[in-house]
Amino acid sequence: MSIATSQQITKYYEAFRAIDVTFTKEVVKATGLQAQNVFIKCIGEQWPCVVYSSSFESAKILVTTKQSLLERVKKANGLVSLRFSFRLSEKVDPISFFVSGKAAGFAPYAQSNGALQFMSIQYTQRPPDDYVEILGRMLEANVNSTRRREERITLTPDAVRKIGLANKDTVVLIQGVPRKCILRDLSFSGAKVIIVGLAKFLVGKECKLRVDLEEPRETVEIPGKVVRFEDVEGRKDLAAIAIHYDDATVPMSYKMHINDYLGQIVRKAQDDEPSAQNKA
């Protein structure tokens, strides 16, 4: 994960402060949330809980219905702290912190047969920068996956390193049949790959592109369709095929890698601009 500046963190906070993020399995994986280490704390005692959703202003969690918790919350006039824990790829140990808040209400959770209930928490302070960066990074990637969906990244050695690709050699499964290929370019919405053999018969076929990512190391398979092909100059045995992803199934981790790279390019251009003006 690229290190965000205080200016970038403030930008995340102002842009996304009221957006509620539901902690689905994909969001838990993308953010590195250590679900087993999340607790609600009140007057020196803490209980395990499950984060259902959260923004930079509030959270909704699942907690026990035990009377001891309700009594403590009442005694504390609703003041509680929510303990988060995340594992980040660039850190050896998980990071943990508390966010102070006030219990704003309880509601039954029907699927737990009376064992759990929802607690709504209104934060009484801005969450730590680490939290704003973790959620803000993901939210920005989601926004830019639409706003900058067609922006293509040519995979030079520098781009491969900055995106966090393990390598350019990979596999595309076309109608279930694996074919070795080389990644030529990537975007939020698709990819271009080089394959061996005739490609015109592949246009319109369903496919899955395998992409190996680092930090953290994982392999994602992105469903899509072959939309066109072109010859590779000077190589009759090779062809380039363009793949358009199924937007609804593009993994969040892939979006975040692409977004981090595009963000680096924008920041570098901004840093270079004053130098260019000084020379002029």
C-alpha positions as a Python dict, from the first residue, in 0.01 Angstrom:
ca = {
    (1, 'M'): (0, 0, 0),
    (2, 'S'): (139, 342, -93),
    (3, 'I'): (191, 582, 196),
    (4, 'A'): (-64, 864, 194),
    (5, 'T'): (33, 1219, 289),
    (6, 'S'): (-161, 1414, 550),
    (7, 'Q'): (-306, 1617, 263),
    (8, 'Q'): (-432, 1301, 93),
    (9, 'I'): (-580, 1169, 419),
    (10, 'T'): (-766, 1499, 470),
    (11, 'K'): (-894, 1470, 113),
    (12, 'Y'): (-1022, 1117, 185),
    (13, 'Y'): (-1196, 1237, 501),
    (14, 'E'): (-1369, 1531, 336),
    (15, 'A'): (-1474, 1337, 25),
    (16, 'F'): (-1602, 1020, 193),
    (17, 'R'): (-1682, 1111, 555),
    (18, 'A'): (-2053, 1023, 536),
    (19, 'I'): (-2029, 716, 309),
    (20, 'D'): (-2120, 394, 488),
    (21, 'V'): (-1904, 93, 399),
    (22, 'T'): (-2065, -247, 453),
    (23, 'F'): (-1801, -497, 566),
    (24, 'T'): (-1865, -779, 322),
    (25, 'K'): (-1611, -1062, 290),
    (26, 'E'): (-1447, -878, -2),
    (27, 'V'): (-1420, -552, 197),
    (28, 'V'): (-1276, -737, 498),
    (29, 'K'): (-1014, -895, 270),
    (30, 'A'): (-933, -573, 84),
    (31, 'T'): (-891, -365, 400),
    (32, 'G'): (-711, -634, 602),
    (33, 'L'): (-962, -611, 888),
    (34, 'Q'): (-878, -863, 1162),
    (35, 'A'): (-1236, -944, 1251),
    (36, 'Q'): (-1143, -1161, 1550),
    (37, 'N'): (-966, -865, 1712),
    (38, 'V'): (-1253, -613, 1698),
    (39, 'F'): (-1406, -520, 2037),
    (40, 'I'): (-1646, -274, 2194),
    (41, 'K'): (-1512, -123, 2516),
    (42, 'C'): (-1707, 46, 2794),
    (43, 'I'): (-1587, 144, 3145),
    (44, 'G'): (-1279, -77, 3138),
    (45, 'E'): (-1446, -392, 3007),
    (46, 'Q'): (-1459, -508, 2646),
    (47, 'W'): (-1672, -749, 2444),
    (48, 'P'): (-1604, -904, 2102),
    (49, 'C'): (-1824, -762, 1827),
    (50, 'V'): (-1872, -770, 1450),
    (51, 'V'): (-1848, -455, 1238),
    (52, 'Y'): (-2148, -454, 1007),
    (53, 'S'): (-2081, -112, 851),
    (54, 'S'): (-1888, 205, 919),
    (55, 'S'): (-1817, 552, 785),
    (56, 'F'): (-1583, 821, 918),
    (57, 'E'): (-1870, 945, 1135),
    (58, 'S'): (-2047, 637, 1267),
    (59, 'A'): (-2064, 258, 1279),
    (60, 'K'): (-2314, -22, 1312),
    (61, 'I'): (-2193, -332, 1495),
    (62, 'L'): (-2331, -663, 1613),
    (63, 'V'): (-2293, -717, 1989),
    (64, 'T'): (-2413, -960, 2252),
    (65, 'T'): (-2753, -912, 2413),
    (66, 'K'): (-2605, -983, 2758),
    (67, 'Q'): (-2743, -755, 3027),
    (68, 'S'): (-2393, -674, 3153),
    (69, 'L'): (-2312, -481, 2834),
    (70, 'L'): (-2638, -287, 2838),
    (71, 'E'): (-2589, -195, 3204),
    (72, 'R'): (-2236, -69, 3141),
    (73, 'V'): (-2344, 140, 2842),
    (74, 'K'): (-2627, 293, 3047),
    (75, 'K'): (-2391, 366, 3338),
    (76, 'A'): (-2145, 535, 3099),
    (77, 'N'): (-2423, 753, 2949),
    (78, 'G'): (-2367, 572, 2619),
    (79, 'L'): (-1995, 651, 2589),
    (80, 'V'): (-1806, 362, 2430),
    (81, 'S'): (-1490, 292, 2229),
    (82, 'L'): (-1469, 68, 1922),
    (83, 'R'): (-1140, -117, 1881),
    (84, 'F'): (-1033, -188, 1523),
    (85, 'S'): (-746, -408, 1408),
    (86, 'F'): (-603, -428, 1055),
    (87, 'R'): (-321, -626, 897),
    (88, 'L'): (-136, -421, 635),
    (89, 'S'): (100, -572, 380),
    (90, 'E'): (386, -330, 459),
    (91, 'K'): (376, -391, 837),
    (92, 'V'): (489, -704, 1023),
    (93, 'D'): (231, -676, 1300),
    (94, 'P'): (-136, -574, 1281),
    (95, 'I'): (-221, -216, 1374),
    (96, 'S'): (-492, -153, 1635),
    (97, 'F'): (-661, 161, 1766),
    (98, 'F'): (-978, 280, 1940),
    (99, 'V'): (-1240, 518, 1804),
    (100, 'S'): (-1446, 699, 2068),
    (101, 'G'): (-1820, 723, 2022),
    (102, 'K'): (-2161, 722, 2178),
    (103, 'A'): (-2421, 446, 2156),
    (104, 'A'): (-2706, 590, 1952),
    (105, 'G'): (-2944, 295, 1968),
    (106, 'F'): (-3001, -79, 1972),
    (107, 'A'): (-3207, -304, 1744),
    (108, 'P'): (-3264, -682, 1744),
    (109, 'Y'): (-3076, -901, 1497),
    (110, 'A'): (-3338, -1156, 1400),
    (111, 'Q'): (-3101, -1414, 1248),
    (112, 'S'): (-2918, -1470, 1579),
    (113, 'N'): (-3217, -1616, 1770),
    (114, 'G'): (-3187, -1345, 2031),
    (115, 'A'): (-2813, -1382, 2098),
    (116, 'L'): (-2702, -1068, 1911),
    (117, 'Q'): (-2826, -716, 1852),
    (118, 'F'): (-2726, -417, 1640),
    (119, 'M'): (-2563, -124, 1817),
    (120, 'S'): (-2543, 209, 1634),
    (121, 'I'): (-2247, 426, 1732),
    (122, 'Q'): (-2197, 793, 1654),
    (123, 'Y'): (-1827, 878, 1663),
    (124, 'T'): (-1739, 1166, 1896),
    (125, 'Q'): (-1402, 1231, 1731),
    (126, 'R'): (-1244, 1193, 1389),
    (127, 'P'): (-1105, 839, 1350),
    (128, 'P'): (-724, 794, 1339),
    (129, 'D'): (-542, 870, 1013),
    (130, 'D'): (-468, 498, 962),
    (131, 'Y'): (-841, 423, 956),
    (132, 'V'): (-918, 715, 720),
    (133, 'E'): (-639, 601, 486),
    (134, 'I'): (-748, 234, 482),
    (135, 'L'): (-1114, 305, 402),
    (136, 'G'): (-1040, 613, 191),
    (137, 'R'): (-805, 419, -36),
    (138, 'M'): (-1071, 160, -105),
    (139, 'L'): (-1349, 416, -157),
    (140, 'E'): (-1134, 620, -397),
    (141, 'A'): (-1054, 305, -598),
    (142, 'N'): (-1425, 233, -629),
    (143, 'V'): (-1501, 587, -751),
    (144, 'N'): (-1211, 592, -997),
    (145, 'S'): (-1299, 249, -1135),
    (146, 'T'): (-1592, 431, -1296),
    (147, 'R'): (-1443, 776, -1348),
    (148, 'R'): (-1116, 652, -1500),
    (149, 'R'): (-1233, 315, -1628),
    (150, 'E'): (-1086, 347, -1980),
    (151, 'E'): (-746, 486, -1878),
    (152, 'R'): (-498, 226, -2003),
    (153, 'I'): (-163, 151, -1840),
    (154, 'T'): (112, 21, -2070),
    (155, 'L'): (305, -237, -1871),
    (156, 'T'): (660, -110, -1878),
    (157, 'P'): (897, -261, -1617),
    (158, 'D'): (843, 54, -1404),
    (159, 'A'): (464, 25, -1426),
    (160, 'V'): (475, -347, -1338),
    (161, 'R'): (675, -265, -1025),
    (162, 'K'): (459, 29, -917),
    (163, 'I'): (129, -152, -976),
    (164, 'G'): (254, -447, -774),
    (165, 'L'): (230, -719, -1040),
    (166, 'A'): (422, -1038, -963),
    (167, 'N'): (490, -1081, -1337),
    (168, 'K'): (350, -1018, -1685),
    (169, 'D'): (340, -1388, -1782),
    (170, 'T'): (4, -1531, -1690),
    (171, 'V'): (-293, -1739, -1809),
    (172, 'V'): (-627, -1650, -1965),
    (173, 'L'): (-901, -1913, -1950),
    (174, 'I'): (-1117, -1889, -2261),
    (175, 'Q'): (-1434, -2095, -2228),
    (176, 'G'): (-1255, -2291, -1956),
    (177, 'V'): (-945, -2368, -2164),
    (178, 'P'): (-623, -2217, -2019),
    (179, 'R'): (-394, -2034, -2261),
    (180, 'K'): (-58, -1884, -2169),
    (181, 'C'): (-36, -1512, -2237),
    (182, 'I'): (162, -1195, -2165),
    (183, 'L'): (-2, -885, -2021),
    (184, 'R'): (49, -581, -2245),
    (185, 'D'): (-174, -324, -2075),
    (186, 'L'): (-431, -299, -1795),
    (187, 'S'): (-714, -70, -1691),
    (188, 'F'): (-1003, -74, -1446),
    (189, 'S'): (-1229, -208, -1721),
    (190, 'G'): (-1012, -447, -1916),
    (191, 'A'): (-676, -569, -2045),
    (192, 'K'): (-482, -645, -2360),
    (193, 'V'): (-282, -968, -2370),
    (194, 'I'): (-52, -1140, -2622),
    (195, 'I'): (-128, -1503, -2705),
    (196, 'V'): (9, -1765, -2945),
    (197, 'G'): (-204, -1865, -3245),
    (198, 'L'): (-512, -1741, -3429),
    (199, 'A'): (-731, -1504, -3232),
    (200, 'K'): (-1021, -1411, -3461),
    (201, 'F'): (-1222, -1714, -3347),
    (202, 'L'): (-1191, -1603, -2985),
    (203, 'V'): (-1382, -1276, -3026),
    (204, 'G'): (-1707, -1284, -2829),
    (205, 'K'): (-1594, -1572, -2606),
    (206, 'E'): (-1625, -1563, -2227),
    (207, 'C'): (-1294, -1567, -2044),
    (208, 'K'): (-1118, -1527, -1709),
    (209, 'L'): (-789, -1340, -1682),
    (210, 'R'): (-553, -1450, -1406),
    (211, 'V'): (-349, -1166, -1249),
    (212, 'D'): (-80, -1222, -985),
    (213, 'L'): (-55, -934, -738),
    (214, 'E'): (194, -854, -464),
    (215, 'E'): (161, -663, -136),
    (216, 'P'): (-25, -867, -36),
    (217, 'R'): (56, -1164, -261),
    (218, 'E'): (-261, -1305, -419),
    (219, 'T'): (-392, -1432, -749),
    (220, 'V'): (-721, -1294, -878),
    (221, 'E'): (-929, -1422, -1168),
    (222, 'I'): (-1129, -1153, -1345),
    (223, 'P'): (-1426, -1265, -1559),
    (224, 'G'): (-1476, -1091, -1892),
    (225, 'K'): (-1516, -1130, -2266),
    (226, 'V'): (-1278, -1112, -2564),
    (227, 'V'): (-1401, -808, -2759),
    (228, 'R'): (-1144, -772, -3040),
    (229, 'F'): (-807, -886, -3169),
    (230, 'E'): (-516, -742, -3366),
    (231, 'D'): (-199, -877, -3524),
    (232, 'V'): (138, -833, -3357),
    (233, 'E'): (369, -656, -3597),
    (234, 'G'): (642, -884, -3728),
    (235, 'R'): (505, -1194, -3552),
    (236, 'K'): (256, -1403, -3750),
    (237, 'D'): (247, -1661, -3471),
    (238, 'L'): (122, -1410, -3213),
    (239, 'A'): (-193, -1203, -3168),
    (240, 'A'): (-316, -943, -2923),
    (241, 'I'): (-664, -978, -2778),
    (242, 'A'): (-859, -713, -2588),
    (243, 'I'): (-1057, -828, -2286),
    (244, 'H'): (-1347, -631, -2138),
    (245, 'Y'): (-1415, -720, -1774),
    (246, 'D'): (-1751, -798, -1624),
    (247, 'D'): (-1772, -480, -1413),
    (248, 'A'): (-1970, -639, -1132),
    (249, 'T'): (-1703, -900, -1060),
    (250, 'V'): (-1376, -703, -1074),
    (251, 'P'): (-1202, -776, -739),
    (252, 'M'): (-1158, -480, -504),
    (253, 'S'): (-789, -564, -451),
    (254, 'Y'): (-727, -530, -828),
    (255, 'K'): (-904, -192, -836),
    (256, 'M'): (-689, -72, -546),
    (257, 'H'): (-363, -170, -718),
    (258, 'I'): (-466, 10, -1038),
    (259, 'N'): (-585, 315, -844),
    (260, 'D'): (-265, 337, -638),
    (261, 'Y'): (-59, 342, -958),
    (262, 'L'): (-271, 612, -1125),
    (263, 'G'): (-251, 815, -804),
    (264, 'Q'): (130, 796, -813),
    (265, 'I'): (129, 924, -1171),
    (266, 'V'): (-96, 1218, -1080),
    (267, 'R'): (115, 1310, -777),
    (268, 'K'): (438, 1290, -980),
    (269, 'A'): (290, 1520, -1245),
    (270, 'Q'): (189, 1768, -974),
    (271, 'D'): (538, 1755, -820),
    (272, 'D'): (703, 1806, -1159),
    (273, 'E'): (481, 2102, -1253),
    (274, 'P'): (651, 2363, -1027),
    (275, 'S'): (994, 2252, -1157),
    (276, 'A'): (880, 2297, -1516),
    (277, 'Q'): (740, 2644, -1435),
    (278, 'N'): (1068, 2747, -1268),
    (279, 'K'): (1267, 2645, -1575),
    (280, 'A'): (1032, 2844, -1795),
}
